[in-house]
Amino acid sequence: GDTGYISLCKSIVYQQLAGKAAAAILLKFLRRFGTLKALTKEDSELTPDDFEFPRPSVVASLDVDEMRECGLGQRKSEYMKAVAEKFRDGELSDAKLAALSDDEVTKALVAIRGIGPWTADMFLMFHLKRANVLPTLDLAIRKSMCKHFGVPFTKTTPTHDELVALGRIWEPYRSVATWYMWRMSD
């Protein structure tokens, strides 16, 4: 699987984009800065999985303008560089992140520009495989929880605290309940 560094960089690429568009940008980025693992396919059939992601030292040293030529925006380029710097400098590592509590991981990640609570929640669930994550900022989760618990959904309700209170019944497996809430929204 991917390292924490790669997971976070990919999540930045995918923020607020349709999957296909983000995958196309990621492929352009990897074609330019990554390393092809093995030439077993036609060039037109290559996907992001066919490339090694560039090391943190490489991404940290890239020029933002070079990154933008791959379709990344100014901000996303800066955010990826910030993540790369944290891993390059040893402030973050897979071992350090794995040793932290969920709250400590969230605190460490949201301190990086471009990483918010939603991205931290997704990292906890999908990268660190943590079992007790409830992403209360996820719109589908909010709507499904309202439907499930018979609570009205508006722009301002339910609040984060109200969702956490409703989700207590699922502890310590809120990540599993999250999957069910996503399926409910499909």
C-alpha positions as CSV (number, residue, x, y, z in Angstrom):
1,G,0.0,0.0,0.0
2,D,0.9,3.7,-0.1
3,T,2.9,5.4,2.6
4,G,1.2,8.1,4.6
5,Y,3.0,10.7,2.6
6,I,1.7,9.3,-0.7
7,S,-1.9,9.0,0.8
8,L,-1.9,12.6,1.9
9,C,-0.5,13.9,-1.4
10,K,-3.1,11.9,-3.4
11,S,-5.9,13.2,-1.1
12,I,-4.8,16.7,-1.8
13,V,-4.9,16.1,-5.6
14,Y,-8.5,14.6,-5.2
15,Q,-9.9,17.4,-3.0
16,Q,-13.0,18.9,-4.5
17,L,-12.6,17.2,-7.9
18,A,-14.4,14.4,-9.7
19,G,-12.5,11.2,-9.5
20,K,-11.7,11.0,-13.3
21,A,-10.4,14.6,-13.4
22,A,-8.2,14.1,-10.3
23,A,-6.9,10.8,-11.7
24,A,-5.9,12.5,-15.0
25,I,-4.0,15.3,-13.1
26,L,-2.3,12.7,-10.9
27,L,-1.3,10.7,-14.0
28,K,0.2,13.9,-15.5
29,F,2.1,14.6,-12.3
30,L,3.4,11.0,-12.1
31,R,4.4,10.9,-15.7
32,R,6.5,14.0,-15.2
33,F,7.9,13.5,-11.7
34,G,7.4,9.9,-10.8
35,T,9.2,6.8,-12.0
36,L,7.7,4.1,-14.2
37,K,7.7,0.8,-12.3
38,A,7.9,-1.5,-15.4
39,L,7.1,-1.0,-19.0
40,T,4.5,-3.7,-19.5
41,K,1.8,-1.7,-21.2
42,E,1.2,0.6,-24.1
43,D,1.8,4.3,-23.1
44,S,-1.9,5.1,-23.6
45,E,-2.9,2.4,-21.1
46,L,-0.7,3.6,-18.2
47,T,-2.5,4.5,-14.9
48,P,-1.2,6.2,-11.7
49,D,-0.6,2.7,-10.3
50,D,2.1,2.1,-12.9
51,F,4.3,4.8,-11.3
52,E,6.4,5.2,-8.2
53,F,5.4,8.4,-6.4
54,P,8.3,10.9,-6.2
55,R,10.1,10.9,-2.8
56,P,9.3,13.7,-0.3
57,S,12.7,15.4,-1.0
58,V,11.8,15.6,-4.7
59,V,8.3,17.1,-4.3
60,A,9.6,19.5,-1.6
61,S,12.1,20.8,-4.1
62,L,9.7,21.2,-7.0
63,D,8.9,24.5,-8.4
64,V,5.2,25.4,-8.0
65,D,5.0,26.4,-11.7
66,E,6.2,23.0,-12.8
67,M,3.5,21.4,-10.7
68,R,0.9,23.7,-12.1
69,E,1.8,22.5,-15.6
70,C,0.4,19.1,-14.6
71,G,-3.0,20.6,-13.9
72,L,-2.5,21.2,-10.1
73,G,-3.6,24.5,-8.9
74,Q,-1.3,27.0,-7.0
75,R,-2.7,26.0,-3.6
76,K,-2.7,22.3,-4.1
77,S,0.9,22.5,-5.3
78,E,1.8,24.4,-2.1
79,Y,-0.1,21.9,0.0
80,M,1.7,18.9,-1.5
81,K,5.0,20.6,-1.0
82,A,4.1,21.3,2.7
83,V,3.3,17.6,3.2
84,A,6.5,16.6,1.5
85,E,8.6,18.9,3.7
86,K,7.1,17.4,6.9
87,F,8.0,13.9,5.8
88,R,11.4,14.9,4.3
89,D,12.3,16.7,7.6
90,G,11.2,13.7,9.7
91,E,8.5,15.7,11.5
92,L,6.0,13.1,10.2
93,S,6.6,9.5,9.4
94,D,4.4,6.4,9.1
95,A,5.8,5.1,12.4
96,K,5.2,8.4,14.2
97,L,1.6,8.7,12.9
98,A,0.8,5.0,13.7
99,A,1.9,5.6,17.3
100,L,-0.4,8.5,17.8
101,S,-4.0,8.5,19.0
102,D,-6.8,9.4,16.5
103,D,-7.0,12.9,18.1
104,E,-3.2,13.4,17.9
105,V,-3.1,12.3,14.3
106,T,-5.8,14.8,13.4
107,K,-4.0,17.6,15.3
108,A,-0.7,16.8,13.5
109,L,-2.4,16.7,10.1
110,V,-4.6,19.7,10.3
111,A,-1.5,21.8,11.3
112,I,-0.4,21.3,7.7
113,R,-1.9,23.9,5.2
114,G,-4.4,22.2,2.9
115,I,-5.3,19.3,5.3
116,G,-8.6,19.8,7.1
117,P,-10.6,17.6,9.5
118,W,-12.3,15.7,6.7
119,T,-9.0,14.7,5.0
120,A,-7.7,13.7,8.5
121,D,-10.7,11.5,9.1
122,M,-10.3,9.8,5.7
123,F,-6.6,9.3,6.5
124,L,-7.5,7.7,9.8
125,M,-10.0,5.4,8.2
126,F,-8.4,4.4,5.0
127,H,-4.6,4.7,5.6
128,L,-4.3,4.0,9.4
129,K,-7.3,1.6,9.3
130,R,-8.7,3.1,12.6
131,A,-12.0,1.5,13.6
132,N,-13.6,4.4,15.5
133,V,-13.8,7.3,13.1
134,L,-17.0,9.3,12.5
135,P,-16.5,11.9,9.7
136,T,-19.1,14.4,10.8
137,L,-18.1,16.9,8.1
138,D,-19.0,14.4,5.4
139,L,-22.3,15.5,3.8
140,A,-23.5,12.0,3.0
141,I,-22.8,10.8,6.6
142,R,-24.7,13.8,8.0
143,K,-27.7,13.1,5.8
144,S,-27.7,9.4,6.3
145,M,-27.4,9.7,10.1
146,C,-30.4,12.1,10.1
147,K,-32.4,9.6,8.1
148,H,-31.2,6.7,10.3
149,F,-32.0,8.4,13.6
150,G,-35.1,10.3,12.4
151,V,-33.5,13.7,13.0
152,P,-34.2,16.8,10.8
153,F,-31.4,17.8,8.4
154,T,-30.8,21.5,7.7
155,K,-27.9,23.7,6.8
156,T,-27.0,24.2,10.5
157,T,-28.3,21.0,12.1
158,P,-27.3,18.6,13.3
159,T,-24.1,20.0,14.8
160,H,-20.9,18.1,15.1
161,D,-21.5,17.5,18.8
162,E,-25.1,16.2,18.1
163,L,-23.7,13.8,15.5
164,V,-21.0,12.6,17.9
165,A,-23.7,12.0,20.6
166,L,-25.9,10.1,18.1
167,G,-22.9,8.0,17.0
168,R,-21.9,7.0,20.5
169,I,-24.0,3.8,20.1
170,W,-21.6,2.6,17.5
171,E,-18.4,3.0,19.5
172,P,-15.7,1.6,19.3
173,Y,-16.6,0.8,15.6
174,R,-17.9,4.1,14.2
175,S,-15.8,3.5,11.0
176,V,-18.0,0.4,10.3
177,A,-21.1,2.5,10.9
178,T,-19.7,5.1,8.6
179,W,-19.5,2.5,5.8
180,Y,-23.2,1.7,6.3
181,M,-24.1,5.4,6.3
182,W,-22.3,5.8,3.0
183,R,-24.1,2.8,1.5
184,M,-27.4,4.2,2.7
185,S,-26.6,7.4,0.8
186,D,-25.9,5.5,-2.5
